[in-house]
Amino acid sequence: MEARLKGTASPELFEGIARLYKVIHAGGVEGRLLSLVHLRVSQINGCSACVFASITSAKKAGETDERLHNVVAWRETPFFTDEERAALALAEAATRIQDGAPGVTDEIWNTAANHFTGEQLNAITMEIALTNFFNRINHTIREQAGKTW
């Protein structure tokens, strides 16, 4: 499979995305947790380029292979904290809006709100949204894992 677009995005687009990332990473959420959120959303959407990128980013931030291999089954493993579980549940609920899932229920939101400040919830929510944005672009243009990141 060959990518459909190669280097055609405008510098202004990249500047805007860079500003979003700056705001997200200034939101008080540990980079490792943002990488786990990015990974889980990308797994759900089947985006190999973003799965690759999130694993690379998480490893640079000190994440372990054991935890990375188990993000896909985070509910059934002992490897994640309650805070991480709340973020992963929020990521799944916000991402699965087309497959009959109930979305972000009050229970999911309230659990996350018990672990994170408003600023942190904004950062996590924006990370989820931006990851979904990239997943859809990558599907559209057939971006491949390891080719860009």
C-alpha positions, 0 to 999 in steps of 0.5 A: 500500500502506498501513501496517497500524499507526500509532504503536501501539507502547508507550513501553516497547518503544521504550525497550527498543529504544533500550537495544539500540541504545545497547549495539550502538553502544557495541560499538566498531564504526564507525557507517558499518559498522553502517549497511552491515550494516543495509543489506545485511540489509535488501536481502536481506529486501526491507525498503524502510523499513530500506533507506531508513533505513540509507542515510539513516543511512550518509549522515549518517555520511559514507558515499558514494553509490558504496559505498551503491549497490554494497553489493548487489554487494559481492563484485564491487566494489573499494569495501570493505575486508577488514574490511567484507567480513567483516562483510557476509559474516557479515550475509548468512550469518546472515540467509539461514537459509531459502534453503538457504544453509549459514549462518554457517560456521566460515570466515565466523565465523573471518574475522570474528573475525580482524578484530573483537574479541569485543565488536565481534562481539557488536555486529555480531551484535546489529545483524544480529539487530535488523535482521532483527527490524525487517525482519520487523515492517515486512513484517508491518505494511507499513511504507513507506520514508520514512514513519517514519524 
